Amino acid sequence: MTFPTPTPEQWRESATRALKDKPLDSLLHLDADHLAIRPLYAAATGVTPLFAPRPTDAEGRAWDVRTLVEGEDPETVNAAVLTDLEGGAASVILSGGVLSDSEPLGRALNGVALELAPVALDAGIDGPDAANALAVVAKGSPRAKLMFHMDPISAFAEAGGSPRAIAEHLSIAANTADRHAGAYPEATFFLATGRVVHEAGGSIGQELGFALAGAVAYAKAAVEVGMSPEAALRGTVLGVSVDAEYFDSLAKVRALRILWASVTRAFGLDIPANIEARSSRRMLAARDPWPNLLRLTAAGFAGAVGGADAVVLDAFTRASGRPDASARRQARNTQLVLMEEANLGRVDDPAAGSWFLDSRTHDLAGAAWAEFQRIEREGGVVASLKGGAIQMRVAASRAGLQATFDNGARQIVGVTKFVDKDVRPASVEPAPPAAPAAHADTCEPLAPVRFAAAFEGAN
């Protein structure tokens, strides 16, 4: 037996009856970018269908399972790196004291084939020094897959300053990239990400606009020292944050791929995006970390379905400190289950064909492009940060998001709803205290926020 397909008018009538004659538009709400999210979407929405798959498989996998390993002791870091790679990770990001020099870094990467397992760096404002150390460890191998991830703009924005003038840090990063580009043709040099905006409470449009402005700033700096626009853009990895709001997160990843196509066309090029999705830290809870496993799984789902080339999931204990081996294993295995058991990578673009996701992707791309243009009118990302314009917009978004938690419009499982009074402990490893830094150049910092923190003290 077949049934006739309801018309849009019949859908609207049925929905209105279910709402007891309240207008359907009563379900409409605005997000942090003041974009309307409607209760129903249909082909009549008039949005051009999108297809935004990741361009290639990562070594035969649907995406690159990338793990974060931190530490000061090279042997401990080396054991963790080898465990992750042997346990299913395809690449690693290194952070901490092992990046200080080529000697400890070489010990931390002992036994790692850099031609097979890409290694990325998270060294903050010291990115060029860490890049030089990694280049020494790679011993000039032209097939070494190095990801220097230099990102002085984000480090400047988060810290509220830099040891030298920030323009000088950009120039040093660009010269470092130019110096190593010939020896390492498969390397990437810059990380252009809006993660610092996201973690400070910014909206999606603000995050993506910041990432684009950073990418353009790095490309311009690289061209000034003699790199070609193509080499600079191909050497740029785009970073994006994904959280438990998985529809928005996966639409964000797709929007970034579309936005990048517009940026490269402005340079007269057609270069595919290389997107690294990292899980949000502002969504995590500290008092009861176990629900974070659900949040991180949703974030991993979003990165995978959205088409990220690499996905990095934090450990569920991240809000309390550095994760131990068990928590890192949970983070790694969450991705492996999504890939190997849930088979999320079996379809090139699972989001294609969804009226809502196509519309949402278009809306987010439009908001991000408007923010990018706004930053460029303010003189570029560095000038906008030093003038405080970006910080002012992020603060307004953060206040709006915090208000939704305060008034109950949004809930945090395990914190504001379904609170477990008898929380099981979860161990973490101690992290060294951050050393105070002297700043020669300053801006108002984009300090990270964790929305659960305001409620955990009351539990």
N, C-alpha and C positions, 0 to 999 in steps of 0.2 A: 504494500500500500504506500502511495506517495502523498505528501501533503504540500499544498501550495506555499511558496516562500512569502512571508509577510512583507508588505511594502514598508518603506520608511515611515509613512504616515501611520500605519497600523502599529509599528513598533512604538512610535511616540504616544499613541493613544493608550496602549497597554501600560507603558511606563507611567503615564499620568494617572491612570487608575490605581496603579500600585502605590503611588505617592499620595493617594487620597485627595486627588485633584490639586495638589500643589504643582506649580509649574516645573517642567523638567529643568529649566535653567536654575532652579533652586539648588541643584546638585553641582553647578558650575563653581569652580574656585580658582583663585590665582596663586601661582607659585612665587618663589622669591625673585624671579625675573619679571613678575607681573604678566606672565603668560597665562592665558586661559586654558584650563583643563576641563574638557566637556565630559558629560556622562555617557554620551553615545557618539560613535564615529561611524561613518558610512562612506561609500564611494562618492556620494554627493558632496562630501567635504571638499572635493576638488584639489586634493594634494597630489602632486606628481609622485608616483610610486618610486621607491628607492631600492637600489641593490648595492650594498656596500660590504662585500666580503673581504676578508684578509687576503692579500695578494698571493701568498704562497704558504705551503705547509712549513712548519719549523722542524726540519730534519725528519720529514715523514709524519710528524705529529700534527694534530689540529692546531695547537699553539705551543709556545715555549713555556714550560713550567719553570719559573725562575724563583729561586729562594734567596732570602736575605740572611747573611751570616755576619755577626758582629763579634768583635773581641780585640783584646790587646796582646794575648799570648799566641804566637804563630802556630805552635803545635796544636793547641786546642782548636784554633780556627781551622787548621788543616784537617783535623779529624772530622770536624763538622761538615766541611766542604765535601770531603770524600764520601761521607755517609749520605749526604743529600744526593750527590751525583749517582752513587751506587743504588740509592733508593728510589730513583725515578725522575729526579730533577734534570733539566736539560742545560741550565745555566745558573750562575750565582751572582749575587751582588755582595760585595765586601764593604764593611764599614768598621770604623774603630782604629785603634792604634797601629794595627798591622799595615796600614797604608802610609805610615810615616816615612818609609824608606824602602829601597828595593831589597835589602837584605831580609828584614822580617816578612816582607810581602812574598819574596821567593820561597821562604820556608812555609808560609801559609798556603802556597799553591804547589807545594811539592807533590808530584804524582798526578797533577792535573794537566791533561793534554789541551793546551789552549787552542789548538787547531780544531778540536772537536767540541769542547765545552766553553762557550762564551763566558767571559768574566767581565762584570761591570763594577763600577766604583761608586761609592756614596761618600764623598770626601768633603762636601760643603765648599767653603771658600778656598780650601787647600786643594781643590780638584786638579789644577795643573801639576802640582808636585806629585800627587798620587798617580797621575797619568804618566809622568816621566818614570816613576818607579815601575809601573806595570810594563811600560815599553822596554825597560831594561830586562825585566823578568822574561819577557817574550823572546828575547835574544834575536830580534830581527826577523823572525819567521813571517814570511809574507802571507801565510794562510792563517795566522793567529786571529781569532775572533775577539777583538778587544772592544769594550764599550767604556770609554773614558767617562761618559756622563758628566762632563763639566757643566756646572750650572751656578755660576757666581751670582746671578740675579736673584734666584730663590734664596740663596744663603744670605745675601744682603737684606732681602725683604724680611726674612724670619728673624734674623739677629738684630735688625735695626741699625746695621752699620757694617763696615768692612775695614780691615787693617790699612788698606791703601784707598785711594780714590776708586770708586766702583768702575769708572771708565778704564782705569789702569788694569783692574782685574779682568775686564772683558778683553782688553788687548792682549794680556798674558795668555788667557785661555785660547784666543784665536791664534796666537803665535805657536802655542803648544800643539794645536791641531795641525797647523800648516807644517810644522817640523816633523810630525809623525805620519802624515798622510801618505808620503811616498813609500815608507818602509812597511806600512800596514794598510794595504788597499782594502781589506775587509773590515777595518775598524770604523766605529762611529765615535764622534767626538763630543757632541753637545746633547744635553737633556733639556728640552724646552717643555716645561710642565707648569700647570696652574695648581699643583698640589698644595703649595703654601697658601694660596687663596682659599682652597677648599677647607683645609684644616683650620683656618682662621674664621670659618663660618660663612664664606662667600657663596654666592649662587652659582649655578652651573654656567650661566652666561659669563659671569665674571671669571670663573676658573678657565674656561676655554679661551676667552679673549686674552687673558694674561699669558696663556701658553703660546698663542699665536704671536703676540707682541714680543715675547722672549725669543721665539724662533727667528723672527725678523731681525731682532737686535743682534743675535749671534751670527746670522748670515751677513749682515752689514759689517760687523767687526772682522769676520773672516775674509771678506772681500777686500777690506782695507789693508790686510797684511799680505795679500797676493793670492789667496785661494779663489777658485772660480765659484760662482754662485751654485753650480751643480754639485761640486764637491762639498760645499758647506751644507747644502740642503740634504744631500744624501747622507751626510754624516751627522744628521740631527735625528734623535729619537724623541718622539712626542710622549709626554707623560700625562696620565689622567687618573683621577681617583674614582673608585667604584665602591658603592656602599650597599646597604641592605635594601635601599629603594631601587630594586633591580630593573624595573622598567625604565626609570629615568637614567640609571647608570648605563644600561646597554644602548639607549638612545644617544647618550652623551658620547660613547665611543664611536658610534656610527656618524654622529655629527662632526666629530673631530676629523674623521677620514675625509668627509666632504669638504670641510673648511680648508684642510691642507691642500687639496686639489686646487682650490681658488688661490691660495698663497703661491704655490709653485707656478701656476699659470701667470701670475703677476710678474714672475721672473722669466717668463718665456719658456718654462720647463714643464715636464710632466713626470713627476717623481712620486712613486707610491709612498703612502705614510707608513712609518714604522712605529707602532703604538705599544707602549708599555703601560698596562693598567695595574695600579697598586691599590690595595684595599685601604679604605678610610680608617683613620685613627680617631676621628672625632665621634664616630658612632659607637666606640667601644665602652664597655663598663669595666670598672675596677673591682668594686666590692664583690660582685658575683660574676666572675668571668665566663662561666660555662655557657650562658646564652650567646656569648660572642661567637661560638662555633656556628650557630645558625646564621648570624649576621655575616660572618666571613664566607660561609657557603653561598649565601645569596650574592655576595659581591663577586665571588669566583664565577658563579653562573652568569652574572651580568657581563663580566669581562670576556668570557668565552663566547656567549651568544652574540654579544655586540661586535665581535670580530677583532679583539685585541691580538696583536702578534705575540705578546708575552704577558703573563699574568703573575703578579707577586702578591701573595697573601701573607699578612702578618700572622703571628701566633695569637691564640685567643687570650693569652695572658699579657699582651703588649701594654695594656693600660697600667699594669702594676710594675713593670720592669722588663729587663731583657729575658727572652724566653729561654727555657732549658731545652735539653735534647728532646724530651717528650712532646713539648709544645711545638717545636719546629717540625717534628714528625707529623703531628696532626695537621699543620698547615700544608705540608707537602702532600700528604695523602688525601686531603680534601680535594685538591686539584686532580689527583690521579683518579679518584672515584668519579669526578665529574667527566673526565675525559674517557676513561676506559670502561666504566660501568654504566654511566648515564649516557655515554655516546654523544655528548654535546657537539663534538666536532664533525659529525657525520654529514652535516648539511652546511653548504658554503655560507649561507646567510639566513639563519632560522627566523630572523625578524622580518624578512622581506614579505610583503603582502599584507601586513597588519596595518589597517587604516590608522589606528591610534598611534602605533610606533612610527609610521611614516610621517604623520602629522607632527608628532612630538619631536622627532628628529629635525624636521624642517624648522620648527619653532625655536628649538635650542640653538641650531646653527645661526638663525637670524639674530637671536639675542647675543650670541657670542661675537658675531661679526660686528654688531653695533658697538659692543664693548671694546673690541679690538680697534675699531675706527676712533672711538672716543680716546683711547690711550694714545694712539698715534697723533691725534689733534693736540694732545697735551704735551707733545714733544717726544713721545716714545716711552717705553716702560720705565726706564731709569728716571727720567724727568718726572713722570707721573708719580712714582714712588717717593722721590725726594720732595715733591710738592704736596704729598699727602692725599691726592685725589683718589687713588685706588683704595687706600686705607679707609677713607670716609665712606665709599660705596660698600666696601666689605663690612664695615661696622654696622651699617644700616641693614644689610642682609642678615648678619648674625643676630641682631636684635629682633628682627622679625621671626627668625627661626626659633630663637629662645622663647619668644612669646607663645609660639604654638605648643611648646612643651609645658610652659607654665600654665596655660589655660586648658590643657588636656586635649587639645586638638590632635596632638601627636603623643604617642606613648612609647616608652622604652621598656621592652620586655625584661623582667628581672630587676627593674629599677623603679619605674612608676606604675607598673602593672605586673601581676603574677610574681610578686616579690617572694623569694625564698628566704625565710627567717633563719634557716640553718644552712648556711653556705658551706660547701665543701672547699677546703683550701686548695690552692693551686700554686706550685712552687715557681719561683723566678730566680734568675741569676742577678747578682748585684752589678750595676753599671758604675763606672768611675764618674765622679762629679765633673761637670763641665768647667773647664778652666775659664776664668774671666778674660775677656778680650778687650784690647784697646782699639777704639774705632777712630780712624782718620776721616771717614766719610760716614754720614748718618742719615737715617730716615726713621719715621715712626714704624716700629716693628709690626709685622703681621703675626702676632702671637697665636699659637695654636689653641684651640678650645676643645673641650670634651663635654658634650651636652649632658651626659649622665652625672658629671661631677657635682652639679648644683643640687642633685637630689640624693646622692649617696650618703651624705653626712646625716640625713634625716632618717635613714633606714636602720 
